[in-house]
């Protein structure tokens, strides 16, 4: 099994190695596309969590000051 880091950093070298073994390169391309999609979704999720945390902190601060929220 190949590490994803290797696939991300050296996709051409991996493709050449797989080709010499007669492997299907379409699977490699699909894997890289899915990994990119997953990483994009993860980044988006982390940004939304950070926003939620900022908003929660603002609500908490307003509540401590006695403001209506």
C-alpha positions as CSV (number, residue, x, y, z in Angstrom):
1,X,0.0,0.0,0.0
2,X,1.3,3.4,-0.9
3,X,1.1,6.4,1.4
4,X,-1.3,9.2,0.3
5,X,1.5,11.7,0.8
6,X,3.6,10.0,-1.8
7,X,0.7,9.9,-4.2
8,X,0.1,13.6,-3.7
9,X,3.7,14.7,-3.9
10,X,4.9,12.5,-6.8
11,X,1.9,11.4,-8.8
12,X,3.9,11.2,-12.1
13,X,6.5,8.9,-10.5
14,X,3.8,6.7,-9.0
15,X,1.9,6.6,-12.4
16,X,5.1,5.5,-14.1
17,X,5.7,2.8,-11.5
18,X,2.1,1.5,-11.8
19,X,2.3,1.6,-15.6
20,X,5.3,-0.7,-15.6
21,X,3.3,-3.1,-13.4
22,X,0.4,-3.0,-15.8
23,X,-1.9,-1.3,-13.3
24,X,-4.9,0.8,-14.2
25,X,-4.0,4.5,-14.0
26,X,-7.6,5.6,-14.0
27,X,-7.9,4.4,-10.4
28,X,-4.9,6.6,-9.4
29,X,-6.5,9.7,-11.1
30,X,-9.8,9.0,-9.4
31,X,-8.1,8.5,-6.0
32,X,-6.2,11.8,-6.4
33,X,-9.5,13.6,-7.4
34,X,-11.3,12.2,-4.4
35,X,-8.5,13.1,-2.1
36,X,-8.5,16.7,-3.4
37,X,-12.3,16.9,-2.9
38,X,-12.0,15.4,0.6
39,X,-9.2,17.9,1.6
40,X,-11.3,20.8,0.2
41,X,-14.3,19.7,2.3
42,X,-12.2,19.3,5.4
43,X,-10.8,22.8,4.9
44,X,-14.4,24.2,4.5
45,X,-15.5,22.3,7.7
46,X,-12.6,23.7,9.7
47,X,-13.4,27.2,8.5
48,X,-17.1,26.7,9.6
49,X,-16.0,25.4,13.0
50,X,-13.8,28.4,13.5
51,X,-16.7,30.8,12.6
52,X,-19.0,28.9,15.0
53,X,-16.4,29.3,17.8
54,X,-16.0,33.0,17.1
55,X,-19.8,33.5,17.1
56,X,-20.2,31.4,20.3
57,X,-17.5,33.5,22.0
58,X,-19.3,36.7,21.0
59,X,-22.6,35.5,22.3
60,X,-21.0,34.4,25.6
61,X,-19.3,37.8,25.9
62,X,-22.6,39.6,25.2
63,X,-24.4,37.5,27.8
64,X,-21.8,38.2,30.4
65,X,-22.2,41.9,29.8
66,X,-26.0,41.5,30.3
67,X,-26.9,42.2,26.7
68,X,-29.8,40.5,25.0
69,X,-28.7,37.9,22.5
